[in-house]
Every structure is written in C-alpha cells, then in structure tokens.
C-alpha cells in the first residue's frame, strides 16, 4: 500500500513509465516483423556497399569496372587471375575475381558495385521527384478542393488530370519518352519521377480531405495563419505516413523500371554499369557463363523484395489501429 503523509500527499512520487514517442511506437511495431527487420538490414548493407563501391571504383585503379582484360574473359566467380598476369597493375586485389569476369574480361564485382550506386541513385532521386509532385498536387486538390476556376474546381481539374495519367501504361509511356530523348542517367531519373506521382497525389488528397475538417486546422484558419503555413506545418506532417510507405515501395518500382529499360537498351548507357545492362550483357552467355545472368538478376530480386517488405511493414507500423495492439 502507498505510504501517505499526514497531509494526504504521497511520501514518494510514483515511478510512472515514460510514455512512448510516436517514433518509438512505430519502431516497436516494426521490429515485431522479423522478415521486414532482416530486409531493412539488407537495404542498409546495400546502401553502405553502394557508397563504398562509388569510392572504390573511382579511386582504386584495379577495381575499375571499365578495364578490359581479354585474356581473363569468362572467369568464374572466386577464380584466380592467370599466373603470367598477376604482376599487372590492372588486376583485382589479391588476383581473385570474386564474381567472375564477363565477355570482355571486366570484373563483374566492380561492375556490380558501380551498378548498385547508379540503381539506388536513380531510385531515390526519381521517387523524390514523384513525391514532391504528388504532395504538391494532392495537397492543392485536398485543401483547395472547393475553389473553382471558372466552371471547374481545382480538385476536379487535378484529379481528372491524374486519371488521364493513370490511363497510360506507365512503363510504355516511360519507354516512349526515353526513346525520344538522348540517353542519359539524368533523363531516366526525371522521366521515371514525372510518370509515377499519381499514387502519392491520391494518398495526399485523401489525407488532406480528412485533415482539413480537424479542430487544429480549423483553429489555425481562425487565427489567420497563411494557407502555406497551415499546409506545410500542420497538414503535411500528419499526412506523411502513407506517402512514406508509397515512397518506399516506389524506390523498388523505380529500380525495377530502370533495370528493365537498361535491359532493353533504352536506359543508362555505357560506360556506366547498371544491374540492368549487366543482365542484358549476360543473357547471350547464359549457358557459357551463367553467373553473368544470375548474379545481377538475384541482386535485383533481393533489393526489390526487401523494399517491398519494408514498405509493407511500415504500412502496418504507421497504422494507428495496429499500433495499439
């Protein structure tokens, strides 16, 4: 029983547990999914490998992914370099090809490192562009939905434009635009970003339609706060949960799209190595050198699966109903 003083006040304060912050609640729910937690570890490892690969392939000569060594072509993984070439300056460290070589004797490990950085860069930047466009258009449609421009409301105008964009098969639209533009890694990023914002816009609009009727938004409007401040300081932070989930899955979709474009020859062009064009180069030697086909294919499969698993776990962790469990 608690020990009271004569004044009726507790002699010692109660040792109450510290309430969880929203971020701690999300992490508590997220870490229950062991598969998603392992996928997050894979993605963090991939990020470290991609950044390290960028440094290694640019500053260490022996790891240059563009170096051609015709006598060393079609070396299997974990194979040693030829004895008469071990003293050459352009051989890999310790004279071992970790992932083998391709038809030109280029080190597949070095090319996979460079491809990891290029693929992740395209994924993150393309998703950043699509999220920015989606948040702006979805926010305008949700916040100014009842405002009319002549005979049509802003909400109707933006949503009908979104529906028109959704009518086009996204991959073939990207393929058409890329075929008309000069091949460039920056064009790939921009085109993928400009053609994948529709889902984010729909999510943000739905959240804004619900949030604009909340008391804190009505109070902010009554205080005379400008619309941009209400949108970016009060509404966007409360609508970011579905956007974060959509962005996580969008990175996987962007990497898959870039790989498909590079596989077809419309993506990132040589001398840059991406997982897609490594896969394309290896398809002609699937029986003679199967590692050229299966290594990049397995890498694409693993990364896309990991992003999807993390996105699904985030969707559950950011759901308030599931957080109460």
N, C-alpha and C positions, 0 to 999 in steps of 0.2 A: 504494500500500500504506500502511496506517496506520503512523504513527511512534510506536513504543513506547519508554518509558524503560527503564532497567536493572531496575527493579522489576517490569516487565511490565505497567505501567499506561499507558494511552494518555496521550500528552503533552497532547493537547487533547480535550475532550469531543466526542462525536459530535453533529452537528447533526440531531437526530431531528425529524420533523414533529410538530406539536402535534395530538393526537387530536381528532376532531370531537366536539362535544357532540351529544346526541340531537336538539336543535332544529336544529342546523346540518345534520345528516344529513337531516332531514325537508325543510328548505329546499332542499338540494342536489337531492333527487329531485323536489320540487315544481316548481322552476323549469325543469326539463327540458321540462315540458309548456307550450309557448308559448301554447296556447289557454287553459289554466287561468290562466296568468300574466296574460294580457290580461283575462280575466274578473275576476280579483282587482283589477286596476286599475279596471275599470268599477265594481265594488262600492265601492271606496274613494272614487272620484269621486262616486258616488251618495250615500254617507254624508256627504261634505262638502257636497254640494248640498242634502241634506235638512236638515242642521243650519243651513246658511246661509239656506235657504228659511224655516225656522222664525223666524229673526230678521227677515228681510226682510218677510215677510207680516204680522208683528205690529207692527213698529215703523216701517215706511215706508208712509205712507198711500196713495201712488199704486200700491202693489203689493198692496193689499187684495184678496184673492180673492172677497170678498163684494160688492164695489162693482158696482152695476148701472148700465149706461150703454146704455139702449135705442137711442139714435141710432147706437151703434157696434156693433150686433149683426152677427154673421156676417162679421166682418172676417177675411180670410185671413191666414195667417202672414206675418210681415215686412211687414205693411201699416201705413201711417201713419194717425194719427188725423185726423179731419176738421179742416179748417183753422179753422173757427169755434169749435172746442173745444180748440185747442192750449193756450190760456191757462188752462184749467180745472185746479184743483188735484188732481183725482182721476184724471188721465190717467197712463198709464205713463211711465217715464223716456224722454226724447227723443221722446215721441209715437209710439212704434213698438210694435206688438203682435207680439212675437217668435213666438208660436204662435197668433196669431189670437184671436178672441173667440167666445163661444157665443151662444145664442139670447137671452140677457139682456144681452149686451154685456160680460160679465165676462171678465177677462183669463185666457186659458187657461194661459199661462205661470205666473202667480201661483197658479192652482188646482193645476197640476201640482207646483209646489214644495211647497205645503201637503200635497198627496196623498202625495208622497214621504215626508215626515216621518211622517204618520199610518200609512201602509202599513208602513214599516220598524219603527215603534214596536210595532205590533200583531204583526209577525213575530217580533221579538226577545223581547218580553215573553211571548207565547204559547209560544214554544219554551223560554224559561226555565222557565215553569211545568211544561211537559211533561217537560223534562229532570230537574227536581227530583223530580217524582213518580216518573218512571221509574227514576232512580238509587236512590231510597229503596226502592221495591217490589222492583226487581230485585236490589238488594243484600241485602235481607232474605231473598228466596227463595233466593239463591245461598249465603249464609253460614249461614242457619239452616234449610237445606233438610230436614235430618233430624229437626228438632224437631217434635213432634206437639202439636196442640191437641185433646185428646180422641181422636177417631177419625181425624183428618185432619192431615197435615203442613202446615207453613207454606208450603213450596214448592208443594204441590198446591193449597192454597187460593188463593194469589196467582196461580198460573199458570192455574187454571180461571177465575178472575175476569177475567184478561187475555184468555182465549179467548172469554169471553162478550162482552167489549167489542169484540173483533175481529169478532164475528158481525154486528154492526150496521154498515150502510153509514155511514161516518164523516160524509160531507157531509150526508146526510139526517138523521142524529142531531143534528148541529150546527144544521141548518135548523129542526128541530122545537123544540129548546131555545131558540134565538134568537127564534122566533116566539112563544113563551110568555113571554119576558122583555121588559121595557121596552127599547126601542132605546138602546144606549149603547156607546161605544167600549170601555169597561172590560168590559162583558159579553161583547163579541166576543173580547177577549183571553183572558178566563177560560175561556169555553166552548171555544175552539179548544185552549187548553192542557190542559183537563181531558179532552179526547177524542182526544188524539194522543200519549199517553205509552207506548202498548203496545209499539211497536218498541224504544224505549230500554230498557224494562224487560226485554225478551227479550235484548237485547245484553248488558246489565249482568249478568243472571243467568248467561248462558253464560260470561262472563269470570270471574265470581266462582267458579263451579264448578271452573274450571281453576286459579285462583289459590289457592284455599284448600288445595290439596294441595302448593303450592310450599314450599320449605325456609324462606324468610324468614317466611311466615305461620305455619308450624309452630313456628319459633323464637320468634316474638312471642307465640304462645299459651303456650309453655313458660315464658317469662319472666313470665307472669301479667299481661300487658297487658290492659286492658279491651277488650271487643269493639268499642265505638265507636271507640277509637283505632286498632285493627287495621283496621277497615273504612275509615275516612276518611283515615288517614295512610299506610297501606300498600297497601290493595287498590284504592281508588277511583282514585288516580293511575295505577296500572297498567292500569286498565280504561277509562280516559278516551278512548282513541283511537277506538273505534267510536262512542262517544257524541258525540264532536266531529264525526265525519262525519255521523251521524244528525241532529245539530242543524243543521248547515249546510244539508242538504237540507230539513230541517223548516222553516227560515225561508222557503224558496221555496214550500213547500206551504202555509204559513200565509198568505203574501201572496196566493197564488192563491185560497185559500179565502175570505179577506176580500174580494177583488175580486169573486168570484162572488156572495157574499152581498150586497154593496153593489149589484151589477148587478141582482139580483132585488128589491132594496128592503128587505132584512132586515138590512143591515149598518149601517155608520156613517151617521147621518142628517145632513141639512143642519143648520146652515150649514157643517159640516166637509166639505171636499172630499177625496175619495179617488180613486184611479185607477179603482176600480170604478164609483162613481156618476158620474164624468165620462164613462166609457164608456157608462153607461146613458143619460145625458142626450143623448149624441151619436148613439145608434142611430136616433133618429127623423129625423135630418137627414143620413143617410149619403150622400145624393146631392146635397143642397144645400150641406152643409158637411162634407166627408169628413174634414177634419183633426180634428174633434171625436171621431171614432170611431177613426181610425188612430193618432193620437199616443198616447193612453193605452194602446191595445192593443199598440203596439210597445214602450212602456215596460214593461208587464207581461211581455211575451215576453222582452225583453232581460234583465231582472232575474232572472226565474225561471231562464232558461237559464244565466246567469252563476253563480248559486248552485249549480245542479246540476253544472256543470263544475268549480267549485272543490271541491265535495264529493267528486266522483269522483277528482279529483287528490289530495285529502287521503287518501282511502282507499288509494290506491296508495303515497303517500309514507309513511304510517304503518304500512304492512305491512313487518315486518322482513325478509321474504324478498326483497321488491323493493328495500329499502334497500341490500342487499349488492351489487346489480348495479352 
